[in-house]
Amino acid sequence: MIRSAPTPRELLEIAVTVARDAAATAHRMRAEGVSVAATKSTVTDVVTAADQAVERQVVDALRALRPDDAVFGEEYGAGPTGQAVEGGVRWVVDPIDGTVNYLYGLPYCAVSLAAEVDGEVVAGVVRNVATGEEWTATAGGGAWREGTRVRCSTETDLGQALVATGFGYDAGRRAHQARVVAELIPHVRDIRRMGAAALDLCLAAEGRVDAYYEKGLAAWDLAAGGLVAREAGLRVTGLSGKPAGPDLVIAAPPALFDPLHTRLAALDASGGP
C-alpha cells in the first residue's frame, strides 16, 4: 500500500537532513581533490565523481526514509521509479549545482533538493557546499535562510536593478545569450553571472540581487530555488504567460517584473538554440 504524502513541513525536514549530509560529502570530496568524470551536452559541460557520488547518496537516503517515493536526479535521471503516483511524492535533486565552480574551487555551488506532490513543488532546500548557507521554503510557509525569513528586493526602477543571469554550454546558445546581455545591460544597474542557478534564485529571494533570468534551466535547477524565490515574493514565470522552464525563467519582484519582461521579450531572450 502506498503511503499518503506527509505535510510540506515534514517533507522539508527530510530534505534538510538529506541535503546537509550530501553537502558535507561534497565538501569533503572537494577537499580531497576532484576531477572530471564525464561530460554531458558539450566538452565544457562537466560531471565530477562528486556529482555522481552525492546523487547516489541522496537517492539511497531518500529510499531508506521514503521507499515508495519517486526520485528524479540530474545525473541518473528518473530511474525505475522516477514518476510519482497520484498523490505521491517525487524528489527532484541537483547533487551539485554549479559543477564548474565546484571543480575550480569557487565558493558558489550547492546541493538542491525539492519535494513535489502531484507535480507541484511543496518543499525545498538549497545548501551552499562551500559556505554552509542554507535556504528553505514550503508552499505557503515563506522562504527562510537559517531561521530568518527572507523577502525579495523592493527596488522599483529597472535602471537601478542588479540582475543575475547565466549561460548555457552550447556555443550557439551562449552567443545568443551574450547578445541579449549586451542589449540589456544599458538598461539595468549591472549584470551578475555566478554560475549556479539555484543559488541565483536564492540570492534574488533575499534581495542580494534584484532579479534573475536565464534560458535553459532543467527541473533540478529550478525546483527548490524557484520555490524559495516564489515564497519570498518574486514572480517566477517564463515569457508571455508561459510557465518558468527551459525556454526561460524570469524571477523578479512585482515592480520590476513587467519592465524586465518587456525588455527580455523584445530581445528574444527565449530564442536561439
C-alpha positions as CSV (number, residue, x, y, z in Angstrom):
1,M,0.0,0.0,0.0
2,I,1.4,3.4,-0.9
3,R,1.6,5.9,1.9
4,S,-0.1,9.3,1.7
5,A,2.2,12.3,1.3
6,P,3.3,13.9,4.6
7,T,2.9,17.6,5.1
8,P,5.2,20.1,3.4
9,R,6.9,20.8,6.7
10,E,7.6,17.1,7.3
11,L,9.0,16.8,3.7
12,L,11.2,19.8,4.3
13,E,12.6,18.2,7.5
14,I,13.6,15.2,5.4
15,A,15.0,17.4,2.6
16,V,17.2,19.4,5.0
17,T,18.6,16.3,6.7
18,V,19.5,14.7,3.4
19,A,20.8,17.9,1.8
20,R,23.1,18.7,4.8
21,D,24.6,15.2,4.7
22,A,25.0,15.4,0.9
23,A,26.7,18.9,1.1
24,A,29.1,17.5,3.7
25,T,30.1,14.7,1.4
26,A,30.6,17.2,-1.5
27,H,32.7,19.5,0.7
28,R,34.8,16.6,1.9
29,M,35.4,15.3,-1.7
30,R,36.3,18.8,-2.9
31,A,38.9,19.0,-0.1
32,E,40.3,15.6,-1.2
33,G,40.5,16.8,-4.8
34,V,38.1,16.4,-7.7
35,S,38.5,15.5,-11.4
36,V,36.2,15.4,-14.4
37,A,34.4,12.1,-14.6
38,A,32.4,12.7,-17.8
39,T,30.9,15.4,-20.0
40,K,27.2,16.0,-21.0
41,S,26.0,18.4,-23.6
42,T,29.4,19.7,-24.6
43,V,33.0,19.2,-23.6
44,T,32.7,22.1,-21.2
45,D,29.6,20.7,-19.5
46,V,31.3,18.5,-17.0
47,V,30.3,15.9,-14.4
48,T,32.6,15.2,-11.5
49,A,32.9,12.0,-9.5
50,A,31.4,14.0,-6.6
51,D,28.2,14.8,-8.6
52,Q,27.7,11.1,-9.1
53,A,28.6,10.1,-5.6
54,V,26.4,12.8,-4.0
55,E,23.4,11.9,-6.1
56,R,23.7,8.2,-5.2
57,Q,23.9,9.2,-1.5
58,V,20.8,11.4,-1.8
59,V,18.8,8.7,-3.6
60,D,19.9,6.0,-1.1
61,A,18.9,8.2,1.8
62,L,15.5,9.1,0.4
63,R,14.8,5.4,-0.5
64,A,15.6,4.4,3.1
65,L,13.3,7.1,4.5
66,R,10.6,7.1,1.9
67,P,10.8,3.9,-0.1
68,D,7.6,4.5,-2.1
69,D,8.6,7.9,-3.3
70,A,9.9,8.7,-6.8
71,V,13.3,10.3,-7.3
72,F,14.4,12.4,-10.3
73,G,18.0,13.5,-10.4
74,E,20.3,15.3,-12.8
75,E,23.0,12.6,-13.1
76,Y,20.9,9.4,-13.2
77,G,17.6,10.7,-14.4
78,A,14.3,9.2,-13.3
79,G,15.4,5.6,-12.9
80,P,12.9,2.9,-12.5
81,T,10.7,4.9,-10.0
82,G,11.1,8.4,-11.4
83,Q,7.4,9.1,-11.7
84,A,5.2,9.6,-8.7
85,V,1.8,8.0,-8.4
86,E,-1.2,10.3,-7.9
87,G,-0.9,11.9,-4.5
88,G,2.6,10.6,-4.1
89,V,5.9,12.4,-3.7
90,R,8.6,12.9,-6.2
91,W,12.0,14.3,-5.1
92,V,14.0,16.4,-7.5
93,V,17.7,16.6,-6.8
94,D,20.7,18.5,-8.2
95,P,23.6,17.0,-6.4
96,I,26.0,19.8,-7.2
97,D,24.5,22.9,-8.9
98,G,27.4,24.9,-10.2
99,T,29.7,22.0,-11.0
100,V,32.3,24.1,-12.8
101,N,32.6,26.4,-9.8
102,Y,33.0,23.3,-7.7
103,L,35.7,21.9,-10.0
104,Y,37.6,25.1,-9.8
105,G,37.2,25.6,-6.1
106,L,34.9,28.7,-6.4
107,P,32.6,29.0,-3.4
108,Y,29.4,29.1,-5.4
109,C,27.9,25.7,-5.7
110,A,25.1,23.9,-3.9
111,V,23.0,20.8,-3.2
112,S,19.4,21.4,-4.3
113,L,16.6,19.1,-3.2
114,A,12.9,19.6,-3.6
115,A,9.7,17.6,-3.0
116,E,6.8,17.6,-5.4
117,V,3.3,16.4,-4.7
118,D,1.1,15.9,-7.9
119,G,3.7,17.9,-9.9
120,E,3.7,20.9,-7.5
121,V,6.9,21.7,-5.5
122,V,5.8,21.9,-1.9
123,A,9.2,21.9,0.0
124,G,12.7,22.7,-1.0
125,V,16.2,23.3,0.4
126,V,19.3,24.8,-1.3
127,R,22.6,24.5,0.7
128,N,25.8,26.1,-0.4
129,V,28.5,23.4,-0.3
130,A,31.4,25.8,0.4
131,T,29.9,28.2,2.9
132,G,27.1,26.2,4.5
133,E,24.5,28.9,3.8
134,E,21.1,27.3,3.6
135,W,17.8,28.5,2.2
136,T,14.5,26.6,2.7
137,A,10.8,27.1,1.8
138,T,7.5,25.3,2.0
139,A,4.4,26.1,-0.2
140,G,2.6,28.8,1.7
141,G,5.1,28.8,4.5
142,G,7.5,31.5,3.3
143,A,11.2,31.5,2.5
144,W,13.9,31.3,5.0
145,R,17.7,31.5,5.4
146,E,19.0,29.8,8.6
147,G,15.9,30.7,10.6
148,T,15.4,34.3,9.3
149,R,12.6,34.9,6.9
150,V,13.7,36.4,3.6
151,R,11.8,38.7,1.2
152,C,12.7,39.9,-2.2
153,S,14.0,43.3,-3.3
154,T,11.8,46.4,-3.0
155,E,13.6,48.1,-5.9
156,T,11.1,49.7,-8.4
157,D,13.4,51.1,-11.1
158,L,14.8,48.6,-13.6
159,G,17.6,51.0,-14.2
160,Q,18.8,50.6,-10.6
161,A,18.4,46.8,-10.6
162,L,21.2,44.3,-10.2
163,V,20.2,41.4,-12.4
164,A,21.7,37.9,-12.3
165,T,21.8,35.5,-15.3
166,G,23.6,32.5,-16.6
167,F,24.7,30.9,-19.8
168,G,24.4,27.5,-21.4
169,Y,27.2,25.3,-22.6
170,D,26.3,25.2,-26.3
171,A,28.3,27.7,-28.2
172,G,25.4,28.9,-30.3
173,R,23.2,29.4,-27.2
174,R,26.0,31.3,-25.4
175,A,26.4,33.6,-28.4
176,H,22.6,34.4,-28.4
177,Q,22.6,34.9,-24.6
178,A,25.6,37.2,-24.9
179,R,23.7,39.4,-27.4
180,V,20.8,39.6,-25.0
181,V,23.0,40.7,-22.1
182,A,24.8,43.2,-24.3
183,E,21.4,44.8,-25.2
184,L,20.0,44.6,-21.6
185,I,23.0,45.9,-19.6
186,P,22.5,49.6,-20.6
187,H,19.0,49.4,-19.0
188,V,20.0,48.0,-15.6
189,R,22.4,48.8,-12.8
190,D,24.6,45.8,-13.7
191,I,24.7,42.1,-14.5
192,R,26.0,39.3,-12.4
193,R,26.8,35.8,-13.6
194,M,27.7,33.5,-10.8
195,G,27.3,30.1,-12.3
196,A,24.7,28.3,-10.1
197,A,21.0,28.8,-10.9
198,A,19.7,27.5,-7.6
199,L,21.8,30.0,-5.7
200,D,21.0,32.8,-8.0
201,L,17.3,32.3,-7.3
202,C,18.0,32.2,-3.5
203,L,20.0,35.5,-3.7
204,A,17.1,37.1,-5.6
205,A,14.8,35.8,-2.9
206,E,16.5,37.9,-0.3
207,G,17.4,40.9,-2.4
208,R,21.1,40.3,-2.7
209,V,20.4,40.7,-6.4
210,D,17.2,42.4,-7.5
211,A,16.1,40.0,-10.3
212,Y,17.3,36.9,-12.2
213,Y,16.6,35.4,-15.6
214,E,18.0,32.5,-17.6
215,K,17.3,30.3,-20.6
216,G,17.9,26.5,-20.3
217,L,17.1,25.6,-16.8
218,A,16.1,22.0,-16.1
219,A,13.7,20.8,-13.4
220,W,16.5,20.2,-11.0
221,D,17.9,23.7,-11.4
222,L,14.6,25.3,-10.7
223,A,12.6,23.2,-8.3
224,A,14.0,24.2,-4.9
225,G,15.3,27.6,-5.7
226,G,12.2,28.5,-7.6
227,L,10.1,27.7,-4.6
228,V,12.3,29.8,-2.3
229,A,12.0,32.7,-4.8
230,R,8.2,32.5,-5.0
231,E,7.8,32.3,-1.3
232,A,10.0,35.4,-0.9
233,G,7.6,37.3,-3.1
234,L,9.2,37.1,-6.6
235,R,7.1,36.4,-9.7
236,V,8.7,33.3,-11.3
237,T,7.5,32.7,-14.8
238,G,8.5,32.4,-18.4
239,L,7.8,34.8,-21.2
240,S,4.3,35.8,-22.4
241,G,2.4,33.9,-19.8
242,K,4.3,30.6,-20.2
243,P,5.4,28.8,-17.1
244,A,9.0,29.0,-15.9
245,G,11.0,26.3,-17.6
246,P,13.7,25.5,-20.2
247,D,12.6,28.3,-22.6
248,L,13.1,31.0,-20.0
249,V,12.9,31.7,-16.2
250,I,12.3,35.2,-15.0
251,A,12.3,35.8,-11.3
252,A,11.6,39.4,-10.3
253,P,9.8,41.5,-7.7
254,P,6.3,42.6,-8.9
255,A,7.5,46.2,-9.5
256,L,10.4,45.0,-11.7
257,F,8.7,42.1,-13.5
258,D,6.9,43.9,-16.2
259,P,9.7,46.2,-17.3
260,L,12.2,43.3,-17.2
261,H,9.8,41.0,-19.0
262,T,9.2,43.7,-21.7
263,R,13.0,44.1,-22.3
264,L,13.6,40.3,-22.4
265,A,10.7,39.7,-24.8
266,A,11.9,42.4,-27.2
267,L,15.4,40.9,-27.1
268,D,14.0,37.4,-27.8
269,A,15.7,36.1,-24.6
270,S,13.9,32.7,-25.0
271,G,15.1,32.3,-28.6
272,G,18.2,31.0,-30.1
273,P,19.4,27.4,-29.9
